[in-house]
Amino acid sequence: MGAVRGVLLDLEGVLYQGDAPIEGAIKAVSQLRAAGLGLRFLTNTTTKPRRDIVARMQAMGFEVDIAHFFSPALAAGQILRDSGVNRLFLAAPTDLAHDFADFELVDHDVHAVVMGDLYLDFHWTTLNQAFQMLRGGARLLALHKNRYCRRGNAIGLDLGPFVAALEYAAGVKAEVVGKPSPAFFATAVANLGLEPDAVLMVGDDIEADIGGAQRSGIRGVQVRTGKYDASLTHDITPDAIIDSIAELPQCIAKLSSL
């Protein structure tokens, strides 16, 4: 497919875990920049607004500009504005309201239900409230639909199972706006000013990161950090697998020569 000219980087599990950078991650990002590669940062994180995640990364030592940072909340906001929706029920952590400051966040006469990762706050009452809104005609936007994620030192349920429950109960289909949505990848690729075949996605999630990228014409490299689990079976074959982000510069050199 030719030389790699741009790289899309997942965050949690790839560049850092918890509050600490993954070993070699800061150096690897610097090497990619020094090589003249365009970098964009993609995350399915829905617990914090973009500004907080960027500030957290900068505190760790990463060079990241909020203009190069793509999140499901950013994508959802654009979709809703384009369709004239302004009254939302935000089923997501309170902090995420900052990324929806242009909208009315309400619990009645709702035009759309936006679901993020409520983690321990996925109570029956909240889910039933969303269910009633969907029965009343509100559209359902899922900021992502990941099945599981790493929480602390263990793998646990993510947003996806709760989205699936509402889809099943209300008889609706959620609009998934984060990875693996092709539109999400396309936005980041367009921002780089490149064609998909010149771009590489690096992630730890075989479905959302690697599968989503490949379906969008982007090569996918999986890292053996974060939520990587060799015991899982799937029909997705990464273009390359590396132990960690520290090996990415050498991996790119090999892929660019193919």
N, C-alpha and C positions, 0 to 999 in steps of 0.2 A: 504493500500500500504506500510505500514511500516514506520520506522523512517525517518525523514528528516535529511539529512547529508550535504546538500548544498543548497544555496539560490541564486537565480538570482534576482537582484534588478534593477528595472527601476529607472530613475533619476528624471527628471522634473515631478513634480506633486506627487511624491512618497517620495523622500528624501528632495527635496527643491522645492520652488516655486519662480521664479524670482531669486533674489540675497540672499534669506534668507532660512535657513533650516526649514523644517516643524517641528513643536513643537514635541520634543521627538525623532527626527530622529537620531541625533548623538548618543544619549544614546542607542537607539535600536540597531544600528549597532555595538556598542561596546559590548552589551550584546550577540549578535549573535556570535561575535568572541570569547568572553569569554566562550561560550558554546561549542566551538570547531567546529563550522559549517564553511564550505568553502563558501566564498562569491565571487561572480562575479557581475560586474556592466554592465548592458546592456542599451543601449540608441538608439533611432531612430533619435536623434538630428543630423542635417546635416548643421547647420549654423556655427559651430566652429570645428576646428580640435581636436583630442583627447587630445593633450597636454594642450590646453587651458581649456577644460572642467575639466580635472583632477586638474589643477592649481586652477581653480575657486572653486572646491569642497574642496580642501585642505585649501584654504583661509577661507572657511566657518567653518572649523573644522573637516571635515571628513577625516578619514584615508583611502586613496585609492591609489593603485599602478597602474600605467598605464598598467602594464602587466596583470592586472585583469580586464581590461576595454575593452568592445567589442562594436564597432560601425559599422554602415553600410559601412562607407568608408573603414574600415579595411577589411571587408568581400569582398567588391567589388574589392579592390586592389588585393587580393589573387586570386579571380576568374579570373580577367583579366590577371594577370601574368601567371597563370596556362594554359591559352588558347593562350598565345603568343601575346596578344593585347598590343600595346604600344602608340597608338595615340588616344587621348581622346578629346571630346568636353565636358567640365565640366560645365553643367548648374546648378551651385550651387554658394553660396557665395564665394567671392575671398579667404577668410581665409581658406576655406577647401582645397585649392590647396596644403597646407602643407602635407596633408595625401595622396596626389597623386604625391609626389615629384619624384617618380621613373618613371613617365610617361611623354610623350610629350603632353602638353595641347595646342591644336591647334583648328582652326576653318575651316580647309579644309583637304581633304583626310583623313577623320576621320574613325577609325575602330569601335568606340563605343561612344554613347552618355550616359553620366552619369548624372542623374537628382537628385538634392537635393532641399532643401527648399529655393527658392529665395524670398519668402514672397512678398514684394511690388515690387520686380523686375521681376515678372512674366509678362513681356511685350509680346505683339504680336510678335515683331521682334525676340525676343529670341526663343519663341516657334516655330515660322515659320522656323527659321534657323535650329533648331533641327529636325523639320518635313522634311525639304529638305535632311538632312543628312540621316535620316532613309529611305527615299525613294531611296537614293543612295546605300543602303545596309548596313549601320551601324547598329549595334545591340543596343538595348535600355536596360540600367540598371537603375532601380529605387532604390535609397538608402532606400526607404520605400514607402508605398502606403497608409499611414494613411489618412482617410477622413477629419478629423478635429483635431484641437489642441487648447490648451488654449494660447491665445495671450493677455498678460496683464490680465485684469479682465473679459475677454469675450472669448467665444468659436468662432473660425474662421476657414476658409478653411486652410487645410494643403496641402502637396505635392500631395496626391493621385488624386484629381480631375484633376490636370494638366497632370499627367501621363496618366490618362484615356483618356484625350482629344487627346494626341499624339497617343496612341494605336488605338483609333478609326479612326483618320485622316490618319495615315500611314498604317493601317491594320497590325500592329505588336502586339506582346505580350511582355510586359516588363519582364525582369528578376528582381524580387524583392529580394533584398539581406538583408534587415533588418528584424525586426519583422514584420509579423509573419512567415517568411521563416523558414521551419524546419531545413535547413542547418545552419542558424544563431544560433538557439538554440542548435543544436548538437555540434557546435564548442565550445560553452561555457561549456556545460555539459562535453565534452571530456576533456577540460582544467581542470575541477574539478577532473577528474579521477573517476567519479561516473556513475552509471546507471541512466537513466531518472527518474525512479520511486522513487529515493532517493533525488530528487531535487524539489525545490519549486520556482515558479516564482511569484514575487510580482509586481503588476502594477496597473495603473489607467485606462488603455485602455482595454475595454472588448474584442475587436476584436484582436488587435495586441499583447497584453500582455497575456491575459487569454486564448482566443481562440487559439492563436498560440502555447502557451505552452502545452495546453491540447492535441492538435493534434500531439504534439511531445512526448507524454507520460509523461509530466511533470504536476504536480499539480499547480493550479493557485489560488492565493489569490488576490482579488481586494480590493483596498483602496478607501474610500469615500473622497478622496482629488484629486487635479489636475483636470483632465477632466471628472471625474466621474459624471454621470448624471442619476439619478434614473428614469427619465421620458422616457429614450430611451428603445425601445423594441428590443429584440434580442433572439436568441435561444441558447445562451451560459450560462451555469450555473457555476459560480466559485466554487471551492472547499470550499472557505470561503470568507466572506466579513468582513472587519474590518474598523473602523472609520478612522484609520491612521496607519502609520508605527510604532507608539509607542506601539500598541497592538500586533505587530508581534511575539515577543518572547513567549507570552502566547498562541497565535494561533498555533504556531509551536508545542508547547508542546501537545496541544489537538490533532492536526493532526498526530503526531508521535505515539500517543497511539491507533489510530484506526486500 
